[in-house]
Amino acid sequence: MSNPADGPSAPGRPETSPVETGTDKDTVDEALNTVEHQISLFWRRARSVSHQLSRQVHPDMEPAAYGLLTVIRREGPIRLTDLALNIGVGKPSVSRQIAFLESIGLVFKEADPLDGRAQSIRLTEKGEEKMHQVQDARRQDFRERLGEWPVGELQTLAEYMAKLNSIFELDGFAKDPSAPGDSTK
């Protein structure tokens, strides 16, 4: 029988970890390559779906404009600056897309109730109706594709996706631990 004092958790002895072998490193690298490949594949397919969804709202709509509509619908009235920050692009790009969405009657600007000098963007009744139709269709597609999965697996997938999303900023790069508001300092 072994002596408990010989183990890595013995009082006064530091925890030890196995020495990383070339095989362990190769396994980690292989797993990371697979993750990268699967995320890239998912991203390309998600962009394709976004393109299709935007065309369902309006034939001339770009996927970026559809993304703005989803944020406006989720957040409610929102300032242009906040909208640009929310999706991680510059105000000129958002402004151009909002002008298009206004021209086709899906959004409108109103005086911001907190600051009369600023404007908030919100969906029109038509915009709300279109987004409701498209998002219902999208949810139905998810039900058809994932409806046979056990609920536990769906919950696990959601947890892992949330975990993955939490380690990336909008620009896709790892978070800077010295960034303001970071609790890991």
C-alpha positions in Angstrom: 0.0 0.0 0.0 1.3 3.4 -0.8 2.0 6.1 1.7 -0.5 9.1 1.4 2.4 11.4 2.1 4.0 10.3 -1.1 1.1 11.6 -3.2 1.1 15.0 -4.9 -1.5 16.3 -2.5 0.5 15.6 0.6 0.8 18.6 3.0 3.7 20.8 2.3 4.3 19.3 -1.2 3.4 21.3 -4.3 0.9 19.8 -6.7 2.6 18.3 -9.7 1.3 17.8 -13.2 2.4 15.3 -15.7 5.3 16.4 -18.0 3.9 17.4 -21.3 5.1 15.0 -23.9 5.3 15.5 -27.6 2.3 13.2 -27.9 0.2 15.3 -25.5 1.2 18.5 -27.4 0.3 16.8 -30.7 -3.0 15.7 -29.3 -3.8 19.3 -28.1 -2.7 20.8 -31.4 -4.8 18.2 -33.3 -7.9 19.0 -31.2 -7.4 22.8 -31.6 -7.1 22.3 -35.4 -10.3 20.4 -35.4 -12.0 23.1 -33.3 -10.7 25.8 -35.6 -12.0 23.9 -38.7 -15.4 23.3 -37.2 -15.8 26.9 -36.1 -14.8 28.1 -39.6 -17.3 25.7 -41.2 -20.0 26.9 -38.8 -19.1 30.5 -39.5 -19.4 30.1 -43.3 -22.7 28.3 -43.0 -24.0 31.0 -40.5 -23.0 33.7 -43.0 -24.9 31.9 -45.7 -28.0 31.6 -43.5 -27.7 35.3 -42.6 -27.6 36.1 -46.3 -30.7 34.0 -47.0 -32.6 35.6 -44.0 -31.7 39.1 -45.1 -33.1 38.3 -48.6 -36.3 37.1 -47.0 -36.8 40.5 -45.3 -35.9 42.5 -48.5 -34.3 41.3 -51.8 -31.7 44.1 -51.7 -30.8 43.8 -48.0 -27.2 42.9 -47.0 -26.6 40.4 -44.2 -25.1 43.3 -42.1 -28.4 45.1 -42.2 -30.3 42.0 -41.1 -27.9 41.8 -38.1 -28.7 45.4 -37.2 -32.4 44.6 -37.3 -31.9 41.7 -34.9 -30.0 43.9 -32.5 -32.7 46.7 -32.7 -35.4 44.1 -32.1 -33.7 42.6 -29.2 -32.5 45.8 -27.5 -35.4 48.1 -28.4 -34.8 51.7 -29.3 -31.0 52.2 -29.5 -28.7 55.1 -30.5 -26.5 54.7 -33.6 -23.3 54.9 -31.5 -24.6 52.1 -29.2 -25.7 50.0 -32.1 -22.2 50.3 -33.7 -20.6 49.4 -30.4 -22.9 46.4 -30.0 -21.9 44.8 -33.3 -18.3 46.0 -33.3 -18.2 48.1 -36.5 -17.8 51.8 -37.2 -20.6 54.4 -37.2 -20.3 55.2 -40.9 -21.0 51.5 -41.8 -24.0 51.4 -39.4 -25.2 54.8 -40.6 -25.3 53.6 -44.2 -27.2 50.4 -43.3 -29.7 52.4 -41.2 -30.3 54.8 -44.1 -31.1 51.8 -46.3 -33.4 50.3 -43.6 -35.2 53.6 -43.3 -35.6 53.9 -47.0 -37.4 50.6 -47.2 -39.6 51.4 -44.1 -38.2 48.9 -41.6 -36.7 51.4 -39.1 -37.2 55.0 -38.1 -35.4 57.5 -35.9 -36.9 59.4 -33.1 -35.7 61.9 -30.5 -33.9 60.0 -27.6 -36.1 60.6 -24.5 -32.9 60.8 -22.4 -31.1 63.3 -24.6 -33.2 65.4 -27.1 -30.1 66.1 -29.2 -29.6 62.4 -29.9 -31.8 60.0 -31.9 -32.8 56.5 -31.1 -33.5 53.9 -33.9 -36.4 51.6 -33.6 -38.3 49.1 -35.8 -41.4 50.3 -37.6 -44.5 48.1 -37.5 -43.5 46.7 -40.9 -40.0 46.0 -39.6 -41.3 44.3 -36.5 -43.7 42.1 -38.7 -40.9 41.1 -41.1 -38.5 40.2 -38.3 -41.2 38.2 -36.5 -41.9 36.2 -39.7 -38.2 35.6 -40.5 -37.2 34.8 -36.9 -40.1 32.4 -36.6 -39.0 30.6 -39.7 -35.5 30.5 -38.4 -36.6 29.0 -35.1 -38.7 26.4 -37.0 -35.5 25.5 -39.0 -33.7 25.0 -35.7 -36.5 22.8 -34.5 -36.3 20.6 -37.6 -32.5 20.3 -37.5 -32.0 19.9 -33.8 -35.4 18.8 -32.5 -34.3 15.2 -32.2 -31.4 16.0 -30.0 -31.8 15.2 -26.3 -32.6 18.4 -24.3 -29.4 17.8 -22.2 -27.3 17.8 -25.3 -28.9 21.0 -26.5 -28.3 22.6 -23.2 -24.6 21.4 -23.2 -24.2 22.8 -26.7 -25.6 26.2 -25.6 -23.3 26.2 -22.6 -20.2 25.5 -24.7 -21.2 28.1 -27.3 -21.7 30.6 -24.5 -18.4 29.7 -23.0 -16.7 30.1 -26.4 -18.4 33.4 -27.1 -17.4 34.8 -23.7 -13.7 34.4 -24.4 -13.9 36.5 -27.6 -14.6 40.2 -28.1 -16.6 41.4 -31.0 -13.5 41.8 -33.1 -12.7 38.1 -32.7 -9.5 38.5 -30.8 -8.9 37.2 -27.3 -9.8 39.6 -24.5 -7.1 41.8 -23.1 -6.9 41.0 -19.4 -5.8 44.5 -18.7 -8.9 46.0 -20.3 -11.0 48.3 -18.2 -13.8 46.4 -16.4 -11.9 43.1 -16.4 -12.3 41.4 -13.1 -9.2 39.2 -13.5 -6.7 42.0 -12.7 
